[in-house]
């Protein structure tokens, strides 16, 4: 298990069997999130304060490459359909597209203000980018074109895809709720009230349950 330590500028490697920390990997400044390339197992550390991404080889836990991206990168996702890593740059309002084979930036996609969370929809092969400042979500296809813009609640923070029911779930921190979005029509399926300041969400693909972390109420 790889854990990003924002304040200490490193990644902890934890043995999933007994919970021991077995290694620490120095990265760029302010690692805010991690993305895993499921094809080769490489781990991408998104370093918000140094505006770059550290590429980690899981076999020896070494940093094999450092990739410059946009300003204040915050989150990312791996697209299994085209082998690209998508990095949301909060400070420059765009998404850097990294070719995971060569570890180079292949494209830059302008989105709306404050791209925050990013999720990959494996059914439609689309990337969903949450734009915190504009209360929207940009939908990007595998050709790196924006094909839809979705209105969210206030202060969208987290996003995940649930393959169980084919919905996109968006956590809205300002309205303390979660939007369930149909991934075919992009329409709002339902609104679910949660705790105070929902920040991140994740789906269990086996049973369709979605888990939401509520920052200020200290609940899930």
C-alpha positions in Angstrom: 0.0 0.0 0.0 1.3 3.4 -0.9 0.5 6.4 1.3 1.1 10.0 0.3 2.6 12.2 3.1 1.9 15.8 2.1 3.9 17.6 4.8 6.9 15.3 4.8 7.3 15.2 1.0 7.4 11.4 0.7 5.5 8.2 0.2 5.2 5.5 2.8 5.1 1.9 1.6 3.0 -0.2 3.9 2.9 -4.0 4.1 -0.7 -4.9 3.6 -0.3 -8.1 5.5 0.8 -6.7 8.9 0.5 -3.0 8.5 4.2 -2.3 8.9 5.8 0.6 7.0 8.6 -1.0 5.0 10.0 1.9 3.0 9.8 5.7 2.5 10.2 7.2 -1.0 11.2 10.9 -1.4 9.1 12.7 -3.9 8.5 16.3 -5.0 7.0 18.8 -2.6 3.5 18.3 -1.2 2.4 14.9 -2.6 -1.4 15.3 -2.7 -2.5 12.1 -4.4 -1.5 8.9 -6.1 -2.4 7.2 -9.4 -1.5 3.6 -10.3 -0.9 2.4 -13.8 -2.6 -1.0 -13.7 -0.8 -2.3 -16.7 2.8 -2.0 -15.3 2.1 -1.2 -11.6 4.0 2.1 -11.7 2.8 4.6 -9.1 2.5 8.3 -9.9 2.8 10.7 -7.0 1.1 14.1 -7.7 3.2 16.8 -6.1 1.1 19.8 -5.6 3.7 22.3 -4.3 6.4 21.5 -6.9 4.1 21.2 -9.9 5.3 17.8 -11.0 4.7 14.1 -10.8 7.1 11.5 -9.5 7.0 8.1 -11.2 7.8 5.2 -8.9 8.8 1.7 -9.9 7.1 -0.7 -7.5 9.7 -3.4 -7.9 12.4 -1.5 -6.0 10.4 1.6 -4.9 12.7 4.0 -6.8 11.7 7.2 -8.5 12.4 6.6 -12.2 11.2 9.8 -13.7 9.9 13.3 -12.7 7.4 14.9 -15.0 6.5 18.6 -15.0 2.8 19.4 -15.3 0.6 22.4 -14.7 0.2 24.6 -11.6 -0.8 23.1 -8.3 -1.7 19.5 -9.5 -4.1 17.9 -7.1 -5.5 14.6 -8.3 -5.4 12.2 -11.2 -6.7 9.0 -12.8 -5.4 6.3 -15.1 -7.4 5.6 -18.4 -7.1 1.9 -19.2 -8.5 2.4 -22.7 -5.6 4.6 -24.0 -2.9 4.1 -21.4 -2.8 7.7 -20.3 -2.6 9.4 -16.9 -4.8 12.4 -16.4 -3.6 15.0 -13.9 -5.9 17.9 -12.8 -4.0 21.2 -12.3 -6.0 23.3 -9.8 -3.9 26.4 -10.4 -3.8 26.5 -14.2 -7.4 25.2 -14.9 -6.2 22.4 -17.2 -5.5 18.7 -17.3 -2.1 17.3 -18.2 -2.2 14.1 -20.2 0.8 11.8 -19.5 1.7 9.0 -21.8 2.4 6.2 -19.4 4.7 4.3 -21.8 7.2 7.2 -22.2 6.3 9.2 -19.1 6.0 12.4 -21.1 3.2 15.0 -21.3 1.4 14.3 -24.5 -1.5 16.8 -24.3 -3.0 19.6 -22.1 -6.8 20.0 -21.9 -8.3 23.3 -20.8 -11.3 22.7 -18.4 -13.2 25.0 -16.1 -11.9 26.7 -12.9 -10.2 24.7 -10.2 -10.0 21.1 -11.4 -10.1 19.0 -8.2 -11.1 15.3 -8.3 -10.7 13.1 -11.3 -12.3 9.7 -12.0 -12.2 7.2 -14.9 -15.5 5.6 -16.2 -14.4 2.2 -17.6 -17.7 1.5 -19.3 -17.8 4.7 -21.4 -14.0 5.1 -21.4 -14.4 8.7 -20.2 -12.6 10.9 -17.6 -14.6 13.0 -15.2 -12.9 16.2 -13.9 -14.5 18.0 -11.0 -14.1 21.8 -11.3 -14.3 23.2 -7.7 -14.5 26.9 -8.4 -17.1 26.7 -11.2 -19.4 24.0 -9.7 -19.1 21.8 -12.8 -17.7 18.6 -14.1 -16.0 18.2 -17.4 -16.3 14.9 -19.3 -13.3 14.0 -21.5 -13.4 11.1 -24.0 -10.4 8.9 -24.9 -9.5 11.3 -27.8 -9.0 14.0 -25.1 -12.0 16.0 -26.2 -14.5 17.6 -23.8 -17.8 16.0 -24.7 -20.1 17.3 -21.9 -20.2 19.7 -19.0 -22.3 18.8 -15.9 -23.6 21.2 -13.3 -22.8 20.0 -9.8 -23.7 21.2 -6.3 -21.7 23.9 -4.5 -18.0 23.2 -4.0 -17.6 19.8 -5.6 -14.6 17.9 -4.2 -14.7 14.2 -4.8 -15.8 12.0 -7.7 -15.9 8.2 -8.3 -17.4 5.8 -10.8 -19.6 2.9 -9.6 -19.6 0.1 -12.2 -22.3 -1.7 -10.2 -25.0 0.8 -11.3 -23.1 2.9 -13.9 -23.4 6.1 -11.9 -20.9 8.9 -11.3 -20.9 10.1 -7.7 -19.9 13.7 -7.0 -19.4 15.0 -3.4 -20.5 18.6 -3.0 -18.8 20.1 0.1 -20.8 23.3 0.1 -24.2 21.7 0.1 -23.4 18.5 2.1 -24.7 16.1 -0.4 -23.7 13.7 -3.2 -25.0 13.8 -6.7 -25.6 10.5 -8.6 -25.1 11.2 -12.3 -26.1 8.8 -15.1 -23.0 8.2 -17.2 -25.0 7.9 -20.4 -27.3 10.9 -20.2 -25.2 13.0 -17.8 -28.5 13.8 -16.0 -28.9 13.9 -12.2 -30.3 10.5 -11.0 -30.6 11.4 -7.3 -29.3 13.7 -4.5 -28.1 12.1 -1.3 -27.7 14.1 1.9 -24.5 13.1 3.8 -22.4 14.6 6.6 -20.7 18.0 7.0 -18.3 18.9 4.1 -18.0 15.7 2.1 -14.5 15.6 0.7 -13.8 12.3 -1.0 -15.8 9.2 -2.2 -15.0 5.7 -3.4 -17.2 2.9 -4.8 -17.1 -0.8 -3.9 -17.5 -2.4 -7.3 -18.7 -5.7 -5.8 -21.8 -4.4 -4.1 -22.2 -0.9 -5.4 -21.8 0.8 -2.1 -20.3 4.3 -2.1 -18.3 5.5 0.9 -18.1 9.3 1.5 -15.7 11.0 4.0 -17.3 13.9 5.8 -14.5 16.2 6.9 -16.2 18.4 9.6 -18.5 15.8 11.1 -15.7 13.2 11.3 -17.9 10.4 9.7 -18.1 8.2 6.7 
